[in-house]
Amino acid sequence: MAVPAVAAAAQPGELRFDFTGRPAPGAVAVKWNGHAPLYDAAAGHGFVNQTAALPVRPVHTEGIRCGSDGCTITEAVIDANAATDHYNNFGMAFRIKAPAGAYAVKVRTTSDAADTTVSITGMQTSRLVSPGFWDAASLMPNGTRVTAQGRDWSYRYVNGRDFIDIEIEPKKAGVPVGVAEIVLAPIAPQQRAAGERPALFTLGDSTVKTYTFDEAPMSGWGQVFDSLFDPAKVKVLNYSMGGRSFRNAYAEGRLNDLLMAGRVGDVVMIQFGHNDESTDEAKRYGRGATEAMYEEMIRSVYLPAIRARGMVPVFVTPMSRVNGTQKAGEPYVNSFSKRRFPDLMKKLGAELGVTVVDLNARSVAYYNAAGVDAITAMVMSIEAGETPGKTNDGSYANGHPANKIDGTHYKEALSKQYARLVVTELARLAAAGDKVAAGIVAQLDGDVRAAVAANDWSAIYPEIANDIAGGDGAYYRNQIEKLLQLGALRKDAQGNFSPQSPMAAGEFVAALKKVMALPDAARPRYTDGPLTRETMGAILHDAYHAKFTAKPAYMTDYNGKTILPGSPGYDPNLDSGAQGAMYYPLVRWAQLEDTAAVLPAYVAKLRDAYELGLIRSEAGIARGRMANGRLLEPKAVVTRAKAAKALYFMWVLAQPPKGENDRH
């Protein structure tokens, strides 16, 4: 059946191409004389034999047949990899010369959507046809989706190159697919409405991402970055997600939606490099890139698209990964030794006039100044019982199942330091005359600007006690900082936390009530004095049963699960194991060797708390290992640091698993 041409005339600035030989007024008739017209730069359109994707994707031209219905192609074979992200069903690609900018793209095909995949310049249409969110907490929906119904396909696309490829692939072997009409209608950059605040977008990978509570204590610097700004002056929006690189953040439409949401003058801060190191650069929708591909994504895709929307790019070089087995006295060095993406980003920034925040260099300097004890404590060095959330292989609560210390990902204590380094570097650049950096610095909270000027962040991060910043006192730094930040625990008049001092039972009960939001009637009541482990277990039992009438999702929905590739929520940047760790202690109560020493009045409560995973054996426990000891040590006095560990665990347990962990 013939596909009718769209009758509407071309609008000013609109590019309309007709393949049926019956063009509507204002449309360009794509001429064919027994063969498909190949791309001609002078004409500004035509079919090509490979797309502009990275890596390039071969397509066919010799099999294209044009007639009164349009131009079609029939592929006899479908790629065996069609069910994966690495496939090529060939088909056709029509290239149109189009300057950088946004376009409403409409394609009328000769075949139904059920048989046809339409995409633009290497984008992954399968990621764009269904509702989705850009963030872990599902608060930031994708507002720029593909619509495909019958033979009509449309998308709003921001182009960075000087041309657009319309790619059409078959979904089934032997079924002809093709194109009848293409319309590109320019979309002007969005101006900010009167009184509307400007936006600052952060775009990066898992090290910038905003996490949910079920992922605690993992954090990204974008998660805490917004707290440094004056909300009356700017809104900070984090488009970052784990596993992303320059390539796949573009292919999935993440960059595109950000640019469609932005206004003229908005800033886009970009940090990619960790996943770009992946060795899947030959994969169609892979993450990895050679240095040449990394440069092309910046030079030909990202920068011209951002600037065409009137927005302002800023580069942030990716922080160096931390060696999880670093020895005391051994200096930290830049982890980017093979593909030197930070150096390339700085080079391109200088060449192309982009402000560059060198977080890579600042991170290495910070690691060496802080020392191994502090840095190891702040990266994802998880031990059993530290969190009810998942560790970074998708498993929950029993330590790090990958049996290593993960030096790429980190806890909130370190995310605050990275955020501090970023704004401090922006202030340095502003003082040197960088106008973009100066504009961002002007939007900081006044106290933050003062902290930068004085190099004194104690007013911004009062939760950093003097005696937890390094050495042995830093071991539970992340938990202690959070408890101080929440106001559940306190420092002394000298600014110390005294992590190795005994915890008082009364202080522990009051802190537990606060972090779990327990009513006074449900507050556990125990005699004050030094807190012992058996008393702490009994208190945790009472608090848990006062808060929950059924086991929370941490103990049910996620127990023993590992998120495998293809599963909802799978993050390709994180480790993946074949077997998830169980929530509950690996050593059973009956296997503990010292339960006879427990006060009879506490036995039932302590056993319940232990079997729920609220209290663990701390004997032989180790970071980066799934280890549980056989000694409960019921009479041992609990230090303030160990109490903070238990309180942090209970705080996370009381939070909504998929809620955004952005509470300061």
MOCORJO-V111002 format. One record per residue. N is the residue number from 1. RES is the residue in one small letter. SS is DSSP state (2 for helix, 1 for strand, 0 for the rest). OMEGA is omega as a letter, one per 30 degrees, with the letter a starting at -180 (none if undefined). Layout:
N,RES,SS,OMEGA ; N,RES,SS,OMEGA
//
This chain:
1,m,0,a ; 2,a,0,l ; 3,v,0,a ; 4,p,0,l ; 5,a,0,l ; 6,v,0,a ; 7,a,0,a ; 8,a,0,l ; 9,a,0,l ; 10,a,0,l ; 11,q,0,l ; 12,p,0,l ; 13,g,0,a ; 14,e,0,l ; 15,l,1,a ; 16,r,1,a ; 17,f,1,a ; 18,d,1,a ; 19,f,0,a ; 20,t,0,a ; 21,g,0,l ; 22,r,0,a ; 23,p,0,l ; 24,a,0,l ; 25,p,0,l ; 26,g,0,a ; 27,a,0,l ; 28,v,1,l ; 29,a,1,l ; 30,v,0,a ; 31,k,0,l ; 32,w,0,a ; 33,n,0,l ; 34,g,0,l ; 35,h,0,a ; 36,a,0,l ; 37,p,0,l ; 38,l,1,a ; 39,y,0,l ; 40,d,1,a ; 41,a,0,a ; 42,a,0,l ; 43,a,0,l ; 44,g,0,l ; 45,h,1,l ; 46,g,1,l ; 47,f,1,l ; 48,v,0,l ; 49,n,0,l ; 50,q,1,a ; 51,t,0,l ; 52,a,0,l ; 53,a,0,l ; 54,l,0,f ; 55,p,0,a ; 56,v,0,l ; 57,r,0,l ; 58,p,1,l ; 59,v,0,a ; 60,h,0,l ; 61,t,0,a ; 62,e,0,a ; 63,g,0,a ; 64,i,0,l ; 65,r,1,a ; 66,c,1,l ; 67,g,1,a ; 68,s,0,l ; 69,d,0,a ; 70,g,1,l ; 71,c,1,a ; 72,t,1,l ; 73,i,1,l ; 74,t,0,l ; 75,e,0,a ; 76,a,0,a ; 77,v,0,l ; 78,i,0,a ; 79,d,0,l ; 80,a,0,l ; 81,n,0,a ; 82,a,0,a ; 83,a,0,a ; 84,t,0,l ; 85,d,0,l ; 86,h,0,a ; 87,y,0,l ; 88,n,0,l ; 89,n,0,l ; 90,f,0,a ; 91,g,0,a ; 92,m,1,l ; 93,a,1,a ; 94,f,1,a ; 95,r,1,l ; 96,i,1,l ; 97,k,1,a ; 98,a,0,a ; 99,p,0,l ; 100,a,0,a ; 101,g,1,a ; 102,a,1,a ; 103,y,1,l ; 104,a,1,a ; 105,v,1,l ; 106,k,1,l ; 107,v,1,l ; 108,r,1,a ; 109,t,1,l ; 110,t,0,a ; 111,s,0,a ; 112,d,0,a ; 113,a,2,a ; 114,a,2,a ; 115,d,2,a ; 116,t,1,l ; 117,t,1,l ; 118,v,1,l ; 119,s,1,a ; 120,i,1,l ; 121,t,0,l ; 122,g,0,l ; 123,m,0,a ; 124,q,0,a ; 125,t,2,a ; 126,s,2,l ; 127,r,2,a ; 128,l,0,a ; 129,v,0,a ; 130,s,0,l ; 131,p,0,a ; 132,g,0,a ; 133,f,1,a ; 134,w,0,a ; 135,d,0,a ; 136,a,0,a ; 137,a,0,l ; 138,s,0,l ; 139,l,0,a ; 140,m,0,a ; 141,p,1,l ; 142,n,0,a ; 143,g,0,a ; 144,t,0,a ; 145,r,0,l ; 146,v,0,l ; 147,t,1,a ; 148,a,1,a ; 149,q,1,a ; 150,g,0,a ; 151,r,0,a ; 152,d,1,a ; 153,w,1,l ; 154,s,1,a ; 155,y,1,l ; 156,r,1,a ; 157,y,1,l ; 158,v,1,a ; 159,n,1,l ; 160,g,0,l ; 161,r,0,l ; 162,d,0,l ; 163,f,1,l ; 164,i,1,l ; 165,d,1,l ; 166,i,1,a ; 167,e,1,a ; 168,i,1,a ; 169,e,1,l ; 170,p,1,l ; 171,k,0,a ; 172,k,0,l ; 173,a,0,l ; 174,g,0,l ; 175,v,0,a ; 176,p,0,l ; 177,v,1,a ; 178,g,1,a ; 179,v,1,l ; 180,a,1,a ; 181,e,1,l ; 182,i,1,l ; 183,v,1,l ; 184,l,1,l ; 185,a,1,a ; 186,p,1,l ; 187,i,1,a ; 188,a,0,l ; 189,p,0,a ; 190,q,0,l ; 191,q,0,l ; 192,r,0,l ; 193,a,0,l ; 194,a,0,l ; 195,g,0,a ; 196,e,0,l ; 197,r,0,l ; 198,p,1,l ; 199,a,1,l ; 200,l,1,a ; 201,f,1,l ; 202,t,1,a ; 203,l,1,a ; 204,g,1,a ; 205,d,0,a ; 206,s,0,l ; 207,t,0,l ; 208,v,0,a ; 209,k,0,l ; 210,t,0,a ; 211,y,0,l ; 212,t,1,a ; 213,f,2,a ; 214,d,2,l ; 215,e,2,a ; 216,a,0,g ; 217,p,0,a ; 218,m,1,a ; 219,s,1,l ; 220,g,0,a ; 221,w,2,l ; 222,g,2,l ; 223,q,2,a ; 224,v,2,a ; 225,f,2,a ; 226,d,2,a ; 227,s,2,a ; 228,l,2,a ; 229,f,1,l ; 230,d,0,a ; 231,p,0,l ; 232,a,0,a ; 233,k,0,a ; 234,v,1,l ; 235,k,1,a ; 236,v,1,a ; 237,l,1,a ; 238,n,1,l ; 239,y,0,a ; 240,s,0,l ; 241,m,0,l ; 242,g,0,l ; 243,g,0,a ; 244,r,0,l ; 245,s,0,l ; 246,f,2,a ; 247,r,2,a ; 248,n,2,l ; 249,a,2,l ; 250,y,2,a ; 251,a,2,a ; 252,e,0,l ; 253,g,0,a ; 254,r,2,l ; 255,l,2,a ; 256,n,2,a ; 257,d,2,l ; 258,l,2,a ; 259,l,2,l ; 260,m,2,a ; 261,a,2,a ; 262,g,0,l ; 263,r,0,l ; 264,v,0,l ; 265,g,0,l ; 266,d,0,a ; 267,v,1,l ; 268,v,1,l ; 269,m,1,a ; 270,i,1,l ; 271,q,1,l ; 272,f,0,l ; 273,g,0,a ; 274,h,0,a ; 275,n,2,l ; 276,d,2,l ; 277,e,2,a ; 278,s,0,a ; 279,t,0,l ; 280,d,0,a ; 281,e,0,l ; 282,a,0,a ; 283,k,0,a ; 284,r,0,l ; 285,y,0,l ; 286,g,0,l ; 287,r,0,a ; 288,g,0,l ; 289,a,0,l ; 290,t,0,l ; 291,e,2,l ; 292,a,2,l ; 293,m,2,l ; 294,y,2,a ; 295,e,2,a ; 296,e,2,l ; 297,m,2,l ; 298,i,2,a ; 299,r,2,a ; 300,s,2,a ; 301,v,2,a ; 302,y,2,a ; 303,l,2,a ; 304,p,2,l ; 305,a,2,l ; 306,i,2,a ; 307,r,2,l ; 308,a,2,l ; 309,r,0,l ; 310,g,0,a ; 311,m,0,a ; 312,v,1,l ; 313,p,1,l ; 314,v,1,l ; 315,f,1,l ; 316,v,1,l ; 317,t,0,a ; 318,p,0,l ; 319,m,0,l ; 320,s,0,l ; 321,r,0,l ; 322,v,0,l ; 323,n,0,a ; 324,g,0,l ; 325,t,0,a ; 326,q,0,l ; 327,k,0,l ; 328,a,0,l ; 329,g,0,l ; 330,e,0,a ; 331,p,0,l ; 332,y,0,l ; 333,v,0,a ; 334,n,0,a ; 335,s,0,a ; 336,f,0,a ; 337,s,0,a ; 338,k,0,l ; 339,r,0,a ; 340,r,0,a ; 341,f,2,l ; 342,p,2,l ; 343,d,2,l ; 344,l,2,l ; 345,m,2,l ; 346,k,2,l ; 347,k,2,a ; 348,l,2,l ; 349,g,2,l ; 350,a,2,a ; 351,e,2,a ; 352,l,2,l ; 353,g,0,a ; 354,v,0,l ; 355,t,1,a ; 356,v,1,l ; 357,v,1,a ; 358,d,0,l ; 359,l,2,l ; 360,n,2,a ; 361,a,2,a ; 362,r,2,a ; 363,s,2,a ; 364,v,2,l ; 365,a,2,l ; 366,y,2,l ; 367,y,2,a ; 368,n,2,l ; 369,a,2,a ; 370,a,2,l ; 371,g,0,a ; 372,v,2,a ; 373,d,2,a ; 374,a,2,a ; 375,i,2,l ; 376,t,2,l ; 377,a,2,a ; 378,m,2,l ; 379,v,1,a ; 380,m,1,l ; 381,s,0,a ; 382,i,0,l ; 383,e,0,a ; 384,a,0,l ; 385,g,0,a ; 386,e,0,a ; 387,t,0,l ; 388,p,0,l ; 389,g,0,a ; 390,k,1,l ; 391,t,0,a ; 392,n,0,l ; 393,d,0,l ; 394,g,0,l ; 395,s,0,a ; 396,y,1,l ; 397,a,0,a ; 398,n,0,l ; 399,g,0,a ; 400,h,0,a ; 401,p,0,l ; 402,a,0,l ; 403,n,0,l ; 404,k,0,l ; 405,i,0,a ; 406,d,1,a ; 407,g,1,l ; 408,t,1,a ; 409,h,1,a ; 410,y,1,a ; 411,k,1,a ; 412,e,2,l ; 413,a,2,l ; 414,l,2,l ; 415,s,2,l ; 416,k,2,l ; 417,q,2,l ; 418,y,2,l ; 419,a,2,l ; 420,r,2,l ; 421,l,2,a ; 422,v,2,a ; 423,v,2,l ; 424,t,2,l ; 425,e,2,l ; 426,l,2,l ; 427,a,2,l ; 428,r,2,l ; 429,l,2,l ; 430,a,2,l ; 431,a,2,l ; 432,a,0,l ; 433,g,0,l ; 434,d,0,a ; 435,k,2,l ; 436,v,2,l ; 437,a,2,a ; 438,a,2,l ; 439,g,2,l ; 440,i,2,a ; 441,v,2,l ; 442,a,0,a ; 443,q,0,l ; 444,l,1,l ; 445,d,0,a ; 446,g,2,l ; 447,d,2,l ; 448,v,2,l ; 449,r,2,l ; 450,a,2,l ; 451,a,2,l ; 452,v,2,a ; 453,a,2,a ; 454,a,2,a ; 455,n,0,l ; 456,d,0,a ; 457,w,0,a ; 458,s,0,l ; 459,a,0,a ; 460,i,0,a ; 461,y,0,a ; 462,p,0,l ; 463,e,0,l ; 464,i,0,l ; 465,a,0,a ; 466,n,2,a ; 467,d,2,l ; 468,i,2,a ; 469,a,0,a ; 470,g,0,l ; 471,g,2,a ; 472,d,2,a ; 473,g,2,a ; 474,a,2,a ; 475,y,0,l ; 476,y,0,a ; 477,r,2,a ; 478,n,2,a ; 479,q,2,a ; 480,i,2,l ; 481,e,2,a ; 482,k,2,a ; 483,l,2,l ; 484,l,2,l ; 485,q,2,l ; 486,l,0,a ; 487,g,0,a ; 488,a,0,l ; 489,l,0,a ; 490,r,0,l ; 491,k,0,l ; 492,d,0,a ; 493,a,0,l ; 494,q,0,l ; 495,g,0,l ; 496,n,0,l ; 497,f,0,a ; 498,s,0,a ; 499,p,0,a ; 500,q,0,l ; 501,s,0,l ; 502,p,1,l ; 503,m,0,l ; 504,a,1,a ; 505,a,2,a ; 506,g,2,l ; 507,e,2,l ; 508,f,2,a ; 509,v,2,a ; 510,a,2,l ; 511,a,2,a ; 512,l,2,l ; 513,k,2,a ; 514,k,2,a ; 515,v,2,l ; 516,m,2,l ; 517,a,0,a ; 518,l,0,l ; 519,p,0,a ; 520,d,2,a ; 521,a,2,a ; 522,a,2,a ; 523,r,0,l ; 524,p,0,a ; 525,r,0,l ; 526,y,0,l ; 527,t,0,l ; 528,d,0,a ; 529,g,0,l ; 530,p,1,a ; 531,l,0,l ; 532,t,1,a ; 533,r,2,l ; 534,e,2,l ; 535,t,2,l ; 536,m,2,l ; 537,g,2,l ; 538,a,2,l ; 539,i,2,l ; 540,l,2,l ; 541,h,2,a ; 542,d,2,a ; 543,a,2,a ; 544,y,2,a ; 545,h,2,l ; 546,a,2,a ; 547,k,2,a ; 548,f,0,l ; 549,t,0,l ; 550,a,0,a ; 551,k,0,l ; 552,p,0,a ; 553,a,2,l ; 554,y,2,a ; 555,m,2,a ; 556,t,0,a ; 557,d,0,a ; 558,y,0,a ; 559,n,0,l ; 560,g,0,a ; 561,k,0,l ; 562,t,0,l ; 563,i,0,a ; 564,l,0,l ; 565,p,0,a ; 566,g,0,l ; 567,s,0,l ; 568,p,0,l ; 569,g,0,l ; 570,y,0,l ; 571,d,0,a ; 572,p,0,a ; 573,n,0,a ; 574,l,0,a ; 575,d,0,l ; 576,s,0,l ; 577,g,0,a ; 578,a,0,a ; 579,q,0,l ; 580,g,0,l ; 581,a,0,l ; 582,m,0,l ; 583,y,0,a ; 584,y,0,a ; 585,p,0,a ; 586,l,0,l ; 587,v,0,a ; 588,r,0,l ; 589,w,2,a ; 590,a,2,a ; 591,q,2,l ; 592,l,0,a ; 593,e,0,a ; 594,d,0,a ; 595,t,2,l ; 596,a,2,a ; 597,a,2,a ; 598,v,0,l ; 599,l,0,a ; 600,p,2,a ; 601,a,2,a ; 602,y,2,a ; 603,v,2,a ; 604,a,2,a ; 605,k,2,a ; 606,l,2,l ; 607,r,2,l ; 608,d,2,l ; 609,a,2,a ; 610,y,2,a ; 611,e,2,l ; 612,l,2,a ; 613,g,0,a ; 614,l,0,l ; 615,i,0,a ; 616,r,0,l ; 617,s,0,l ; 618,e,0,l ; 619,a,0,l ; 620,g,0,a ; 621,i,0,a ; 622,a,0,l ; 623,r,0,l ; 624,g,0,l ; 625,r,0,l ; 626,m,0,a ; 627,a,0,l ; 628,n,0,a ; 629,g,0,a ; 630,r,0,l ; 631,l,0,l ; 632,l,0,l ; 633,e,0,a ; 634,p,0,a ; 635,k,0,a ; 636,a,0,l ; 637,v,1,a ; 638,v,0,l ; 639,t,1,l ; 640,r,2,l ; 641,a,2,l ; 642,k,2,l ; 643,a,2,l ; 644,a,2,l ; 645,k,2,a ; 646,a,2,a ; 647,l,2,l ; 648,y,2,l ; 649,f,2,a ; 650,m,2,l ; 651,w,2,l ; 652,v,2,a ; 653,l,2,a ; 654,a,0,a ; 655,q,0,l ; 656,p,0,a ; 657,p,0,a ; 658,k,0,l ; 659,g,0,a ; 660,e,1,a ; 661,n,0,a ; 662,d,0,a ; 663,r,0,a ; 664,h,0,none
//
